């Protein structure tokens, strides 16, 4: 199914259930929001609501191994809630999501929604403090019962605010490999990451989440890769 028809079908599905545009709405979602995703999948996305009633953004979740992009539409229902329908795209695969959010004067929103893969809850807030992860890092990674030794060079993404690009090298008991990936630096020192490890023609993708500890500085991350192996990462500058 083409992306435009998928978004349109979702959006009209939400509006059919709550069909009218609200009147006297004083709050608006226009701008960029940091959105915490919970439910069937968990992660962080950055969503930008525009005057032309479109929404765009990107994010990383635990069950999708990579940085996805999102595009869709938004509007108001008769209760003044913001209704949103969008499609996430990762490696050519589209997943659909829709939700209705209640805007609060505190600059937050809460929402429940559904998607291709299940039910979700969303917490939105205006972005505040993003940790600067730039620089060189050394990491010990526990993968199952084995320990990997890795080095990273992390730099600010030129395409996505609050995203850092990762390149590096690693060494295991079977040899060396290269690393590439992205980290979303969210508010309150929270991190969501997607890291690919490639040895020869073999690539393993992983999804990680955790915290940045600025005093050391240190990144503490945990997650899993697409083989099902558990990962525990401790990285220091």
ABEGO torsion letter per residue (X at the ends): XBAAAAAAAAAAAAAAABABBBBGBABBABEBBBBBBBEABBEBBBBBBBAAGBBBEBBBBAABBEBBBBBBBBBBBAAGBBBBBBBBBBGGBBBBBBBBBBBBAAGBBBBBBBBAAEBBBBBBBBBBBBBBABEBBBBBBBBEABBBBBBBBBBBBAABBGBBBBBEBBBBAAEBBBBBEBBBBBBGGBBBBBBBBBBEABBBBBBBBEBBBAAOBBBBBBEBBAAGBBBBBBBBX
